[in-house]
């Protein structure tokens, strides 16, 4: 069984036991979290229940495994022939969760 959940403006296809990297969730490591924004639930090669846009009564339970920061991404801006160069870096804060249960 798999589910498609929405978190941080993105959609993720998850199964029980998966480790998923999401945008930072402000909770401690080991805490149980529940995702109520479930867009679809289905079986591989079987039936798919799709919400409009969210399935009522469906939820995905997960456990926070790790809080960390991702790789640095560099943004470089340049205006040619003008001597203008700017470099800026960004590191996204991420949370790794383990999917424990899919209900719906």
VMD Tcl script that builds the backbone (N, CA, C; Angstrom):
set m [mol new atoms 312]
animate dup $m
set s [atomselect $m all]
$s set {name element resname resid chain x y z} {
  {N N UNK 1 A 0.843 -1.166 0.000}
  {CA C UNK 1 A 0.000 0.000 0.000}
  {C C UNK 1 A 0.898 1.243 0.000}
  {N N UNK 2 A 0.514 2.250 -0.772}
  {CA C UNK 2 A 1.253 3.503 -0.805}
  {C C UNK 2 A 0.282 4.666 -0.648}
  {N N UNK 3 A 0.831 5.816 -0.317}
  {CA C UNK 3 A 0.034 7.036 -0.189}
  {C C UNK 3 A 0.812 8.183 -0.809}
  {N N UNK 4 A 0.082 9.176 -1.274}
  {CA C UNK 4 A 0.694 10.402 -1.773}
  {C C UNK 4 A 0.306 11.496 -0.795}
  {N N UNK 5 A 1.328 12.068 -0.119}
  {CA C UNK 5 A 1.084 13.095 0.878}
  {C C UNK 5 A 1.629 14.429 0.401}
  {N N UNK 6 A 1.079 15.506 0.984}
  {CA C UNK 6 A 1.533 16.851 0.657}
  {C C UNK 6 A 2.193 17.435 1.894}
  {N N UNK 7 A 3.421 17.976 1.710}
  {CA C UNK 7 A 4.137 18.595 2.818}
  {C C UNK 7 A 5.098 19.631 2.262}
  {N N UNK 8 A 5.035 20.837 2.774}
  {CA C UNK 8 A 5.968 21.886 2.353}
  {C C UNK 8 A 5.807 22.286 0.907}
  {N N UNK 9 A 4.600 22.193 0.351}
  {CA C UNK 9 A 4.372 22.577 -1.035}
  {C C UNK 9 A 4.799 21.527 -2.043}
  {N N UNK 10 A 5.189 20.345 -1.564}
  {CA C UNK 10 A 5.609 19.261 -2.451}
  {C C UNK 10 A 4.777 18.024 -2.163}
  {N N UNK 11 A 4.789 17.087 -3.107}
  {CA C UNK 11 A 4.054 15.831 -2.947}
  {C C UNK 11 A 5.053 14.682 -2.932}
  {N N UNK 12 A 4.787 13.707 -2.052}
  {CA C UNK 12 A 5.682 12.571 -1.874}
  {C C UNK 12 A 4.879 11.277 -1.939}
  {N N UNK 13 A 5.389 10.291 -2.671}
  {CA C UNK 13 A 4.800 8.959 -2.693}
  {C C UNK 13 A 5.530 8.137 -1.638}
  {N N UNK 14 A 4.791 7.638 -0.630}
  {CA C UNK 14 A 5.408 6.945 0.497}
  {C C UNK 14 A 4.761 5.587 0.728}
  {N N UNK 15 A 5.547 4.666 1.281}
  {CA C UNK 15 A 5.081 3.346 1.717}
  {C C UNK 15 A 5.522 3.159 3.153}
  {N N UNK 16 A 4.930 2.207 3.851}
  {CA C UNK 16 A 5.342 1.913 5.220}
  {C C UNK 16 A 6.794 1.430 5.216}
  {N N UNK 17 A 7.600 1.983 6.106}
  {CA C UNK 17 A 9.012 1.621 6.190}
  {C C UNK 17 A 9.943 2.528 5.409}
  {N N UNK 18 A 9.408 3.417 4.572}
  {CA C UNK 18 A 10.247 4.330 3.786}
  {C C UNK 18 A 10.868 5.409 4.661}
  {N N UNK 19 A 12.083 5.844 4.294}
  {CA C UNK 19 A 12.706 7.019 4.879}
  {C C UNK 19 A 12.549 8.158 3.880}
  {N N UNK 20 A 11.938 9.268 4.317}
  {CA C UNK 20 A 11.627 10.378 3.426}
  {C C UNK 20 A 12.250 11.648 3.987}
  {N N UNK 21 A 12.855 12.457 3.111}
  {CA C UNK 21 A 13.446 13.733 3.499}
  {C C UNK 21 A 12.461 14.848 3.185}
  {N N UNK 22 A 11.985 15.549 4.229}
  {CA C UNK 22 A 10.994 16.615 4.094}
  {C C UNK 22 A 11.604 17.934 4.536}
  {N N UNK 23 A 10.895 19.034 4.240}
  {CA C UNK 23 A 11.316 20.307 4.790}
  {C C UNK 23 A 11.188 20.250 6.303}
  {N N UNK 24 A 11.940 21.086 6.993}
  {CA C UNK 24 A 12.077 21.001 8.450}
  {C C UNK 24 A 10.731 20.993 9.168}
  {N N UNK 25 A 10.591 20.032 10.090}
  {CA C UNK 25 A 9.448 19.946 10.989}
  {C C UNK 25 A 9.980 20.273 12.381}
  {N N UNK 26 A 9.419 21.268 13.045}
  {CA C UNK 26 A 9.917 21.743 14.332}
  {C C UNK 26 A 9.501 20.818 15.470}
  {N N UNK 27 A 10.074 19.624 15.528}
  {CA C UNK 27 A 9.824 18.694 16.621}
  {C C UNK 27 A 11.100 17.922 16.916}
  {N N UNK 28 A 11.129 17.274 18.077}
  {CA C UNK 28 A 12.310 16.539 18.514}
  {C C UNK 28 A 12.452 15.213 17.770}
  {N N UNK 29 A 13.680 14.682 17.741}
  {CA C UNK 29 A 13.947 13.370 17.153}
  {C C UNK 29 A 13.245 12.313 17.999}
  {N N UNK 30 A 12.588 11.362 17.342}
  {CA C UNK 30 A 11.851 10.309 18.024}
  {C C UNK 30 A 10.371 10.601 18.188}
  {N N UNK 31 A 9.946 11.814 17.864}
  {CA C UNK 31 A 8.545 12.207 17.988}
  {C C UNK 31 A 7.716 11.606 16.854}
  {N N UNK 32 A 6.497 11.189 17.170}
  {CA C UNK 32 A 5.557 10.705 16.154}
  {C C UNK 32 A 4.832 11.908 15.551}
  {N N UNK 33 A 4.742 11.958 14.231}
  {CA C UNK 33 A 3.996 13.006 13.529}
  {C C UNK 33 A 2.956 12.353 12.636}
  {N N UNK 34 A 1.873 13.077 12.381}
  {CA C UNK 34 A 0.797 12.574 11.528}
  {C C UNK 34 A 0.570 13.567 10.393}
  {N N UNK 35 A 0.510 13.056 9.180}
  {CA C UNK 35 A 0.224 13.880 8.003}
  {C C UNK 35 A -1.226 13.646 7.605}
  {N N UNK 36 A -2.044 14.698 7.701}
  {CA C UNK 36 A -3.462 14.579 7.374}
  {C C UNK 36 A -3.745 14.940 5.916}
  {N N UNK 37 A -2.796 15.611 5.257}
  {CA C UNK 37 A -2.982 16.004 3.857}
  {C C UNK 37 A -2.603 14.842 2.946}
  {N N UNK 38 A -3.485 13.842 2.867}
  {CA C UNK 38 A -3.271 12.667 2.025}
  {C C UNK 38 A -4.071 12.881 0.742}
  {N N UNK 39 A -3.382 12.898 -0.386}
  {CA C UNK 39 A -4.030 13.163 -1.669}
  {C C UNK 39 A -4.566 11.899 -2.320}
  {N N UNK 40 A -3.900 10.759 -2.098}
  {CA C UNK 40 A -4.327 9.499 -2.717}
  {C C UNK 40 A -3.758 8.333 -1.921}
  {N N UNK 41 A -4.491 7.218 -1.946}
  {CA C UNK 41 A -4.036 5.963 -1.350}
  {C C UNK 41 A -4.325 4.863 -2.349}
  {N N UNK 42 A -3.366 3.945 -2.513}
  {CA C UNK 42 A -3.590 2.880 -3.479}
  {C C UNK 42 A -2.706 1.676 -3.248}
  {N N UNK 43 A -2.971 0.641 -4.019}
  {CA C UNK 43 A -2.176 -0.587 -4.039}
  {C C UNK 43 A -1.392 -0.607 -5.345}
  {N N UNK 44 A -0.192 -1.190 -5.305}
  {CA C UNK 44 A 0.593 -1.325 -6.534}
  {C C UNK 44 A -0.151 -2.237 -7.506}
  {N N UNK 45 A -0.506 -1.712 -8.655}
  {CA C UNK 45 A -1.213 -2.490 -9.662}
  {C C UNK 45 A -2.672 -2.734 -9.325}
  {N N UNK 46 A -3.209 -2.044 -8.329}
  {CA C UNK 46 A -4.593 -2.256 -7.901}
  {C C UNK 46 A -5.382 -0.959 -7.889}
  {N N UNK 47 A -6.324 -0.886 -6.965}
  {CA C UNK 47 A -7.235 0.245 -6.862}
  {C C UNK 47 A -6.522 1.479 -6.303}
  {N N UNK 48 A -6.924 2.669 -6.774}
  {CA C UNK 48 A -6.375 3.933 -6.317}
  {C C UNK 48 A -7.525 4.829 -5.890}
  {N N UNK 49 A -7.505 5.269 -4.625}
  {CA C UNK 49 A -8.506 6.216 -4.121}
  {C C UNK 49 A -7.886 7.603 -4.166}
  {N N UNK 50 A -8.543 8.516 -4.879}
  {CA C UNK 50 A -8.027 9.862 -5.058}
  {C C UNK 50 A -8.968 10.840 -4.382}
  {N N UNK 51 A -8.415 11.792 -3.617}
  {CA C UNK 51 A -9.217 12.806 -2.956}
  {C C UNK 51 A -9.472 13.996 -3.858}
  {N N UNK 52 A -10.374 14.876 -3.407}
  {CA C UNK 52 A -10.695 16.085 -4.171}
  {C C UNK 52 A -10.575 17.319 -3.283}
  {N N UNK 53 A -9.456 17.848 -2.943}
  {CA C UNK 53 A -8.116 17.368 -3.219}
  {C C UNK 53 A -7.565 16.428 -2.139}
  {N N UNK 54 A -8.202 16.387 -0.951}
  {CA C UNK 54 A -7.670 15.587 0.161}
  {C C UNK 54 A -8.661 14.492 0.519}
  {N N UNK 55 A -8.155 13.293 0.807}
  {CA C UNK 55 A -9.006 12.181 1.238}
  {C C UNK 55 A -9.457 12.406 2.676}
  {N N UNK 56 A -10.758 12.310 2.912}
  {CA C UNK 56 A -11.304 12.470 4.260}
  {C C UNK 56 A -11.020 11.218 5.077}
  {N N UNK 57 A -10.552 11.393 6.313}
  {CA C UNK 57 A -10.320 10.277 7.211}
  {C C UNK 57 A -9.028 9.513 6.977}
  {N N UNK 58 A -8.238 9.920 6.008}
  {CA C UNK 58 A -6.973 9.234 5.719}
  {C C UNK 58 A -5.836 9.972 6.416}
  {N N UNK 59 A -4.848 9.213 6.885}
  {CA C UNK 59 A -3.684 9.826 7.520}
  {C C UNK 59 A -2.469 8.922 7.363}
  {N N UNK 60 A -1.301 9.526 7.492}
  {CA C UNK 60 A -0.038 8.792 7.423}
  {C C UNK 60 A 0.742 9.130 8.686}
  {N N UNK 61 A 1.137 8.091 9.427}
  {CA C UNK 61 A 1.914 8.284 10.658}
  {C C UNK 61 A 3.391 8.071 10.355}
  {N N UNK 62 A 4.226 8.881 10.987}
  {CA C UNK 62 A 5.671 8.787 10.772}
  {C C UNK 62 A 6.397 9.127 12.064}
  {N N UNK 63 A 7.666 8.719 12.119}
  {CA C UNK 63 A 8.527 8.982 13.271}
  {C C UNK 63 A 9.727 9.781 12.790}
  {N N UNK 64 A 10.061 10.860 13.491}
  {CA C UNK 64 A 11.197 11.693 13.113}
  {C C UNK 64 A 12.491 10.968 13.467}
  {N N UNK 65 A 13.343 10.767 12.466}
  {CA C UNK 65 A 14.590 10.035 12.638}
  {C C UNK 65 A 15.778 10.983 12.771}
  {N N UNK 66 A 15.781 12.099 12.010}
  {CA C UNK 66 A 16.955 12.962 11.973}
  {C C UNK 66 A 16.560 14.379 11.594}
  {N N UNK 67 A 17.278 15.374 12.151}
  {CA C UNK 67 A 17.173 16.775 11.755}
  {C C UNK 67 A 18.553 17.161 11.222}
  {N N UNK 68 A 18.634 17.674 10.012}
  {CA C UNK 68 A 19.942 18.002 9.441}
  {C C UNK 68 A 19.785 19.085 8.388}
  {N N UNK 69 A 20.921 19.510 7.831}
  {CA C UNK 69 A 20.905 20.502 6.768}
  {C C UNK 69 A 21.434 19.868 5.494}
  {N N UNK 70 A 20.813 20.214 4.374}
  {CA C UNK 70 A 21.187 19.639 3.088}
  {C C UNK 70 A 22.472 20.242 2.548}
  {N N UNK 71 A 22.823 19.795 1.336}
  {CA C UNK 71 A 24.024 20.307 0.672}
  {C C UNK 71 A 23.846 21.781 0.331}
  {N N UNK 72 A 24.974 22.488 0.285}
  {CA C UNK 72 A 24.932 23.900 -0.058}
  {C C UNK 72 A 24.671 24.066 -1.551}
  {N N UNK 73 A 23.769 24.994 -1.875}
  {CA C UNK 73 A 23.430 25.327 -3.255}
  {C C UNK 73 A 23.941 26.743 -3.502}
  {N N UNK 74 A 24.707 26.913 -4.569}
  {CA C UNK 74 A 25.267 28.220 -4.905}
  {C C UNK 74 A 24.430 28.899 -5.977}
  {N N UNK 75 A 24.144 30.197 -5.768}
  {CA C UNK 75 A 23.461 31.016 -6.767}
  {C C UNK 75 A 24.440 32.099 -7.205}
  {N N UNK 76 A 24.743 32.150 -8.493}
  {CA C UNK 76 A 25.717 33.094 -9.021}
  {C C UNK 76 A 25.023 34.005 -10.020}
  {N N UNK 77 A 25.116 35.322 -9.778}
  {CA C UNK 77 A 24.521 36.306 -10.679}
  {C C UNK 77 A 25.643 37.131 -11.295}
  {N N UNK 78 A 25.521 37.398 -12.600}
  {CA C UNK 78 A 26.547 38.159 -13.294}
  {C C UNK 78 A 25.908 38.963 -14.411}
  {N N UNK 79 A 26.327 40.224 -14.532}
  {CA C UNK 79 A 25.931 41.039 -15.674}
  {C C UNK 79 A 27.166 41.187 -16.554}
  {N N UNK 80 A 27.106 40.666 -17.745}
  {CA C UNK 80 A 28.309 40.644 -18.568}
  {C C UNK 80 A 28.736 42.065 -18.958}
  {N N UNK 81 A 30.014 42.236 -19.037}
  {CA C UNK 81 A 30.679 43.489 -19.427}
  {C C UNK 81 A 30.447 44.632 -18.433}
  {N N UNK 82 A 29.876 44.377 -17.269}
  {CA C UNK 82 A 29.597 45.443 -16.305}
  {C C UNK 82 A 30.406 45.292 -15.008}
  {N N UNK 83 A 31.103 44.185 -14.848}
  {CA C UNK 83 A 31.869 43.973 -13.621}
  {C C UNK 83 A 31.005 43.590 -12.438}
  {N N UNK 84 A 29.788 43.160 -12.702}
  {CA C UNK 84 A 28.856 42.797 -11.629}
  {C C UNK 84 A 28.855 41.286 -11.429}
  {N N UNK 85 A 29.274 40.846 -10.250}
  {CA C UNK 85 A 29.245 39.424 -9.909}
  {C C UNK 85 A 28.833 39.282 -8.460}
  {N N UNK 86 A 27.861 38.424 -8.187}
  {CA C UNK 86 A 27.417 38.165 -6.820}
  {C C UNK 86 A 27.251 36.660 -6.639}
  {N N UNK 87 A 27.756 36.143 -5.548}
  {CA C UNK 87 A 27.602 34.731 -5.227}
  {C C UNK 87 A 26.893 34.633 -3.892}
  {N N UNK 88 A 25.886 33.779 -3.847}
  {CA C UNK 88 A 25.112 33.589 -2.632}
  {C C UNK 88 A 24.914 32.104 -2.428}
  {N N UNK 89 A 24.990 31.653 -1.196}
  {CA C UNK 89 A 24.800 30.235 -0.898}
  {C C UNK 89 A 23.569 30.020 -0.044}
  {N N UNK 90 A 23.026 28.800 -0.102}
  {CA C UNK 90 A 21.842 28.447 0.691}
  {C C UNK 90 A 21.930 26.987 1.099}
  {N N UNK 91 A 21.627 26.698 2.371}
  {CA C UNK 91 A 21.517 25.323 2.860}
  {C C UNK 91 A 20.137 25.149 3.458}
  {N N UNK 92 A 19.371 24.209 2.929}
  {CA C UNK 92 A 18.011 23.960 3.392}
  {C C UNK 92 A 18.029 23.080 4.635}
  {N N UNK 93 A 17.237 23.422 5.634}
  {CA C UNK 93 A 17.069 22.579 6.812}
  {C C UNK 93 A 16.061 21.488 6.475}
  {N N UNK 94 A 16.423 20.236 6.756}
  {CA C UNK 94 A 15.598 19.095 6.384}
  {C C UNK 94 A 15.320 18.200 7.592}
  {N N UNK 95 A 14.254 17.418 7.472}
  {CA C UNK 95 A 13.899 16.426 8.481}
  {C C UNK 95 A 13.733 15.089 7.781}
  {N N UNK 96 A 14.376 14.052 8.320}
  {CA C UNK 96 A 14.224 12.702 7.780}
  {C C UNK 96 A 13.222 11.970 8.662}
  {N N UNK 97 A 12.145 11.437 8.040}
  {CA C UNK 97 A 11.117 10.707 8.784}
  {C C UNK 97 A 11.003 9.287 8.240}
  {N N UNK 98 A 10.601 8.369 9.117}
  {CA C UNK 98 A 10.332 6.990 8.729}
  {C C UNK 98 A 8.826 6.782 8.788}
  {N N UNK 99 A 8.246 6.363 7.677}
  {CA C UNK 99 A 6.801 6.132 7.601}
  {C C UNK 99 A 6.482 4.855 8.366}
  {N N UNK 100 A 5.575 4.946 9.338}
  {CA C UNK 100 A 5.237 3.787 10.158}
  {C C UNK 100 A 3.904 3.169 9.804}
  {N N UNK 101 A 2.911 3.993 9.435}
  {CA C UNK 101 A 1.564 3.458 9.208}
  {C C UNK 101 A 0.808 4.331 8.214}
  {N N UNK 102 A 0.031 3.692 7.347}
  {CA C UNK 102 A -0.849 4.391 6.415}
  {C C UNK 102 A -2.266 3.952 6.725}
  {N N UNK 103 A -3.127 4.923 7.056}
  {CA C UNK 103 A -4.518 4.627 7.389}
  {C C UNK 103 A -5.425 5.303 6.386}
  {N N UNK 104 A -6.420 4.590 5.948}
  {CA C UNK 104 A -7.356 5.232 5.038}
  {C C UNK 104 A -8.079 4.237 4.303}
}
mol reanalyze $m
mol bondsrecalc $m
mol representation Tube
mol addrep $m
